[in-house]
Amino acid sequence: MDISPGTGGTEREVNAMGRLRGRLRSLYHGHSQGALRFQLAVMVVDLLIIAFFIASPVLRGRPSFLWIDYSIAALLAADIAARALAAKDIPRWLRQPTSVVDLFILLTLLAPLWLANLGFLRVLRLWSLSRSGFLWRPLARWGYGSWREVVHSALNLVTFLFVVTGFIYTFFFREGSGFAGYVDALYYTVTSMTTTGYGDILLPGMWGKLTSVVIMIAGISLFIRLAQAIFRPYKVRYPCPQCGLQRHDPDAVHCKACGYPLKIPDPDD
C-alpha cells in the first residue's frame, strides 16, 4: 500500500489534537475529582478577575493598570481557546451568548484605551460564569444543588448592580471623582434599584432621568426574581422524557404536565 510521506505526520497531528480536545473536555465538563479541582481553580481565578473588573473604573490611569489588563487578556484568551477546543461543535459554541460576551470582554482587554468607555461591561463575565457548570457542579457535589436558583438570581442582581454602577461612573461621575465618585455611583444605583429615592444624588438632564427609570424598573424585577427564588417551593431539575417539563417536586413520580412516569434520582446518587 502506497502511503504518501506526509500522511503519517498528518495522522499523528490529528490524533494529538483529538487527545488534547478529549483531555480539555474531561477537565472542563467532567465530574471526576481532578476535573472538579480544576473547575474550582478556574472559578477562583475567574472571581479574582471579576473583582478586578469591578474595580477597574477606579484603577484605570494607574501605571500598573495596563500590565494587569494585558495579563488578564492573555489568561482569558487561553481560557476561551481551551473552552472552544473542549466543545463538541465549535461553531455552535461560538454562537452562544456566553461565548459572545467573553469574546467582547477579551476585545475590551486588548484595546483598553480605545474601548475605555465600555470597560464597565467586563463585569458581564460574572453572568457568563453563572451560566457555566463551573459554579453549579461544586455546589451540587457539596449538597447545595437546591440553592441553584437563589444563587443564579443573586448573581444576576449583582451583575446588574455593578454594570450599572460602572456605566453611571463612566458617563456621569468619572472626571476627577476617583473612588469617591465610584461610591456615589454605587450609592445612586442602589437607591434607584430599591426605589428609596433620597434625592441627595441626581443624574443631570434628560438622559439621567431615563437612566434612572431603567434602573428602577430592572432593579425591581431582579429583586422580585430573587425573592421568588428564595421563597417558592424547591423544585428539582429533571426534564420529562415525554413533554420536556424541566422542574418537578423532589418526590414526584409522575410529570404534572403529561402524567409520564418519572424516575428522579436521589440528590445523593
C-alpha positions in Angstrom: 0.0 0.0 0.0 1.5 3.3 -1.1 1.3 6.0 1.6 2.5 9.5 0.9 5.3 10.7 3.2 3.1 13.4 4.8 0.2 11.0 5.7 1.8 9.7 8.9 2.6 13.1 10.2 -0.9 14.3 9.5 -2.5 11.4 11.3 -0.3 12.0 14.3 -1.3 15.6 14.4 -4.9 14.7 14.1 -4.6 12.1 16.9 -2.7 14.6 19.1 -5.4 17.2 18.6 -8.1 14.6 19.4 -6.3 13.7 22.6 -5.9 17.3 23.6 -9.6 18.1 22.9 -10.6 15.0 24.9 -8.4 16.0 27.8 -9.8 19.5 27.8 -13.3 18.2 27.6 -12.8 16.0 30.6 -11.3 18.9 32.6 -14.0 21.5 31.7 -17.0 19.2 31.7 -16.0 16.1 33.7 -17.2 15.1 37.2 -14.0 13.3 38.5 -12.1 14.6 41.5 -9.4 16.0 39.3 -11.9 17.7 37.0 -13.7 19.3 39.9 -10.5 20.6 41.4 -9.6 22.1 38.0 -13.0 23.7 37.7 -12.8 25.1 41.2 -9.4 26.6 40.5 -10.6 28.2 37.3 -13.7 29.6 39.1 -11.5 31.1 41.8 -9.3 32.8 39.2 -12.5 34.0 37.4 -13.8 35.6 40.6 -10.5 37.4 41.2 -10.6 38.7 37.6 -14.2 39.8 38.1 -13.1 41.7 41.2 -10.5 43.5 39.1 -13.2 44.3 36.5 -15.4 45.8 39.2 -12.6 48.0 40.5 -11.2 48.8 37.0 -13.1 52.1 36.6 -11.2 53.5 39.6 -7.9 51.8 38.9 -7.7 53.0 35.3 -4.9 55.5 34.9 -2.5 53.9 37.4 0.9 52.7 36.0 0.2 49.0 36.7 -3.3 49.0 35.1 -2.2 48.2 31.5 0.1 45.5 32.7 -2.6 43.8 34.7 -5.1 44.4 31.9 -2.9 42.6 29.3 -2.1 39.8 31.7 -5.8 39.1 32.2 -6.3 39.3 28.4 -3.7 36.5 28.0 -5.4 34.4 30.7 -8.9 35.0 29.2 -7.6 34.2 25.6 -6.2 30.9 26.8 -9.4 30.0 28.6 -11.6 30.9 25.6 -9.3 28.8 23.3 -9.4 25.8 25.7 -13.2 26.0 26.0 -13.5 26.2 22.3 -11.4 23.1 21.9 -13.4 21.3 24.6 -16.6 22.0 22.8 -18.0 19.2 20.6 -19.3 21.7 18.0 -17.0 24.8 17.9 -19.2 27.0 15.5 -22.2 26.3 17.7 -20.2 27.2 20.8 -19.1 30.4 19.3 -22.8 31.4 18.7 -23.7 31.0 22.3 -24.4 34.3 24.2 -21.8 33.5 26.9 -19.1 33.0 24.2 -20.1 36.3 22.5 -19.8 38.1 25.9 -16.4 36.5 26.6 -15.1 37.5 23.2 -16.3 41.0 23.6 -14.6 41.2 27.1 -11.4 40.0 25.5 -11.7 42.7 22.9 -12.0 45.4 25.6 -8.9 44.0 27.3 -6.9 44.0 24.2 -7.9 47.6 23.4 -8.3 49.2 26.9 -7.7 52.7 25.8 -9.8 52.6 22.6 -12.8 50.9 24.4 -12.3 52.6 27.7 -15.9 53.8 27.9 -17.2 50.2 27.5 -14.9 48.7 30.2 -17.8 48.5 32.7 -19.3 45.8 30.6 -16.5 43.4 31.6 -18.5 42.7 34.7 -20.7 40.6 32.5 -18.1 37.9 32.9 -19.9 37.2 36.2 -23.1 36.5 34.3 -21.1 34.3 31.9 -19.7 32.4 34.8 -23.1 31.9 36.3 -24.2 30.2 33.1 -21.4 27.6 33.1 -21.2 24.4 35.0 -18.2 25.6 36.9 -20.3 27.1 39.6 -23.1 24.5 39.8 -21.1 21.3 39.8 -19.2 22.0 43.1 -22.5 23.2 44.7 -24.2 20.0 43.7 -21.3 17.9 44.8 -21.3 19.7 48.2 -25.0 19.2 48.7 -26.1 22.8 47.8 -27.8 22.0 44.5 -31.1 23.2 45.8 -29.6 26.7 46.1 -29.0 27.0 42.3 -32.0 29.2 41.6 -31.2 31.5 44.5 -27.5 31.8 43.6 -28.4 32.4 40.0 -30.8 35.2 40.8 -28.4 36.8 43.2 -25.6 36.7 40.7 -27.9 38.3 38.1 -28.7 41.1 40.6 -25.0 41.6 41.5 -24.0 41.7 37.8 -26.7 44.3 37.0 -25.7 46.3 40.1 -22.0 46.7 39.1 -22.6 47.0 35.4 -25.0 50.0 36.0 -22.6 51.4 38.6 -19.8 51.3 36.1 -22.0 52.9 33.5 -23.0 55.7 35.8 -19.5 56.3 37.0 -18.1 56.3 33.4 -20.7 58.7 32.0 -21.8 60.9 34.9 -19.2 60.8 37.8 -15.9 59.8 36.3 -14.0 63.1 35.6 -11.8 63.8 38.6 -14.1 62.0 41.1 -11.9 58.9 41.8 -13.0 56.4 44.4 -15.5 58.8 46.0 -17.2 59.2 42.6 -17.4 55.4 42.3 -19.0 55.1 45.7 -21.5 57.8 44.7 -22.3 55.9 41.6 -22.8 52.7 43.6 -24.9 54.5 46.2 -27.1 56.1 43.5 -27.6 52.7 41.8 -28.7 51.0 45.0 -31.1 53.8 46.0 -32.6 53.7 42.5 -32.9 49.9 42.3 -34.6 49.9 45.7 -36.7 53.0 44.8 -35.6 54.6 48.0 -35.1 57.9 46.3 -33.4 60.1 48.9 -32.8 62.7 46.3 -29.3 63.7 47.6 -27.7 62.5 44.3 -29.3 63.0 41.0 -28.3 62.4 37.4 -28.5 65.6 35.3 -30.5 66.1 32.2 -33.0 64.0 30.2 -30.6 61.1 29.8 -30.1 61.0 33.6 -33.8 60.7 34.1 -34.2 58.0 31.5 -31.2 56.1 33.0 -32.9 56.3 36.5 -36.2 54.9 35.0 -34.4 51.9 33.5 -32.5 51.2 36.7 -35.7 51.3 38.8 -37.7 49.0 36.6 -34.9 46.5 36.0 -33.9 46.6 39.7 -37.4 45.9 41.0 -37.7 43.0 38.5 -34.4 41.4 39.7 -35.4 41.9 43.4 -38.7 40.1 42.7 -36.9 37.3 40.9 -34.6 36.8 43.8 -37.4 36.8 46.3 -39.3 34.2 44.2 -36.2 32.0 44.1 -35.8 32.2 47.9 -39.4 31.7 49.0 -41.1 29.5 46.4 -41.1 25.7 46.9 -38.0 23.8 46.0 -38.0 22.0 42.6 -35.5 19.7 41.1 -34.3 20.0 37.5 -35.2 16.8 35.7 -36.6 17.0 32.1 -39.6 14.9 31.4 -38.8 12.4 28.6 -42.2 13.0 27.1 -43.1 16.7 27.3 -39.8 18.2 28.3 -41.0 19.9 31.5 -37.8 20.8 33.4 -38.9 21.4 37.1 -40.6 18.9 39.3 -41.2 18.3 43.0 -38.4 16.3 44.6 -40.7 13.3 45.4 -42.7 13.4 42.1 -43.4 10.0 40.5 -45.4 11.4 37.5 -45.0 14.5 35.4 -47.6 17.1 36.5 -48.0 18.3 32.9 -48.4 15.0 31.0 -48.5 12.3 33.6 -45.5 10.4 32.3 -43.8 8.2 35.0 -40.6 9.8 36.3 -37.5 8.3 37.8 -35.9 11.2 39.5 -32.6 10.2 41.2 -32.0 11.0 44.8 -29.7 14.0 45.4 -27.0 11.8 46.9 -26.9 9.5 43.9 
